[in-house]
Amino acid sequence: MLKTIAAFDRIGEENAFAVLARANALAAQGRDIISLGIGQPDFRTPDFIVDAAIKALRDGHHGYTAATGIPQLREAVAADLHKRFKVEVSPDSVMIMPGGKPTMFMSILMFGELGAEIMYPDPGFPIYRSMIEFTGATPVPVPIREENGFAFSAEETLRLITPKTRLIIVNSPANPTGGVTPKAEVDKLVAGLDKWPDVAIMSDEIYDHMVYDGETHVCLLSYPSIRDRLILLNGWSKTYAMTGWRLGYAVWPGKLYDYARKLAVNLHSCVNASAQYAGLAALTGPQDEVTKMVTEFDKRRKVVVEGLNKLPGVSCVVPKGAFYAFPNIKGTGWKAKELATTLLNDTGVVTIGGPDFGLLGEGYLRLSYANSTENILKALARMGEFLSKKKAA
């Protein structure tokens, strides 16, 4: 019998893809499925970005690029960060990645080992914990609480740091909750980290364009005191509706950059050449489509929250960012994953159970409002009818 190393028994996955597969199978059987599950924009990639990729192919960009990305794109990323956040970023610290997950993978791999502790948000993106456990490190959940509007608490986060802590993962705007951590709380966290100069930070800011109600995204690159130990994760997937292009970037500090470069050479060689030219067009071209998309998400957000708060046994705080709502379903009497599964099977509405995002996700569902308002209203009506008739077993 084949033997594998024990680490592979510890690796998890992102259950949203399993739910998507189940939903697609039901749709193939002729069922009317409304997906509020998978976290990807329902908009097309803007045409001028697609055209840039086609042009790159026509122009002969078919071969390998540098493992770190084409220079023009790294320069454009640095320029975009300066334009939006007034931070100085050297293109030599920017690395183009095949999506956002490789930055998570590399960051956690650099700091995770037996005896180490890595802190991560709970509920949070499931790959954080999966990769921490894979490395043998101890995952330390940072509670993300509804009563805080699903923002992290700096005080609670700082209390969890120990001499074994190697890395802290933060995510705002957040998946799965839509929470946005205010600047005052980020200020407290950064100030408190002065006492822990050997702890690195990975800031997942993939939803940084998607903030509402007058909120402003706080980029951790804005804090000089942590720049020498900060890893920034960002990319094109959400902002430009480019999930399938697999294009992201990271900003790495100091010697971590060369570690990441070596990992890239070993892992994926380089990022798809034509996709990089598409990314260049996205950053340097008109941003009208981004504005339209975020404006539409904002409208849908209000529809979702209003509708959820009318459902029996359900309450929902207003998410301040991303395109997710994280309603509290404790009043229904249902366990979250059981409710998500039954909703899919009985009503054709796709949601994700909160426990798929961490132990503290029980009692919640994640709904993605990356779907049309018409479909959202239809889904809410189906959920309301179901909850008014069916009690938990």
Secondary structure, 3 states (H helix, E strand, C coil): CCCCCCHHHHCCCCHHHHHHHHHHHHHHCCCCCEECCCCCCCCCCCHHHHHHHHHHHHCCCCCCCCCCCCHHHHHHHHHHHHHHHCCCCCHHHEEEECCCHHHHHHHHHHHCCCCCEEEEEECCCHHHHHHHHHHCCEEEEEECCHHHCCCCCHHHHHHCCCCCEEEEEEECCCCCCCCCCCHHHHHHHHHHHHHCCCCEEEEECCCCCCECCCCCCCCHHHCHHHHHHEEEEEECCCCCCCHHHCCEEEECCCCHHHHHHHHHHHHCCCCCHHHHHHHHHHHHCCCHHHHHHHHHHHHHHHHHHHHHCCCCCCECCCCCECCEECCECHHHCCCHHHHHHHHHHHHCEECEEHHHHCHHHCCEEEEECCCCHHHHHHHHHHHHHHHHHCCCC
